[in-house]
Every structure is written in structure tokens, then in C-alpha cells.
């Protein structure tokens, strides 16, 4: 990820634009996920647990 320097731009605004670009590209969740190795079976197990929890959640109606 990179941000081009605009003429007369302060460091704070460059940093703000960089952080916004990183957030829009959704890089941080991917980096956090890849920080540790997880096997395919572990990923399947986590997805299965998540689906079970989601199905047990009560429906919200207004």
C-alpha cells in the first residue's frame, strides 16, 4: 500500500490518507489472520462452529 505525496501536504494528512486506504483495502484483517498458521481442518472446524452459533441466534424482528 502506498500513498503519493501531494505538494504542500502535512505528515498528518498523509498518514490519515494512508490509514484510510488500508482500511478500505481491508488489509488488516488479512494480516491478522495470516499471523499464525491454521490448518485447513482447523479453518473448517471454526467455520462449522460459527455457523452453529449463527443458527442458534434468535431472530430480531421489529
C-alpha positions in Angstrom: 0.0 0.0 0.0 1.4 3.4 -0.9 0.2 7.0 -0.9 1.7 9.7 -3.1 2.9 12.9 -1.6 0.9 15.9 -2.6 2.6 19.3 -2.8 2.4 21.2 0.5 0.7 18.3 2.3 1.4 17.8 6.0 2.5 14.5 7.5 -0.7 14.1 9.5 -2.8 14.3 6.3 -0.6 11.8 4.5 -0.9 9.4 7.4 -4.6 9.9 7.6 -5.0 9.1 3.8 -2.7 6.0 4.2 -4.8 4.7 7.1 -8.0 5.3 5.2 -6.6 3.5 2.1 -5.5 0.5 4.3 -9.0 0.4 5.9 -10.7 0.5 2.5 -8.5 -2.3 1.1 -9.3 -4.4 4.2 -5.7 -5.4 4.7 -5.5 -5.6 8.5 -8.0 -8.5 8.9 -6.0 -10.5 6.3 -2.7 -9.7 8.1 -4.1 -10.6 11.5 -5.4 -13.9 10.0 -2.1 -14.8 8.4 0.0 -14.0 11.5 -0.3 -17.7 12.6 -0.6 -20.8 10.5 -4.0 -22.5 10.7 -4.6 -25.9 9.1 -7.4 -26.5 6.7 -9.1 -28.8 9.2 -8.9 -26.0 11.9 -10.5 -23.5 9.5 -13.3 -25.9 8.7 -13.9 -26.5 12.4 -14.0 -22.8 13.2 -16.4 -22.2 10.3 -18.7 -25.0 11.4 -18.8 -23.6 15.0 -19.5 -20.1 13.7 -22.4 -21.5 11.6 -23.8 -23.3 14.6 -23.7 -20.2 16.7 -25.3 -18.1 13.9 -28.1 -20.6 13.5 -28.8 -20.6 17.3 -29.0 -16.8 17.4 -32.6 -15.6 18.0 -34.2 -13.7 15.1 -34.5 -10.0 15.7 -37.8 -8.5 14.5 -39.1 -5.0 14.9 
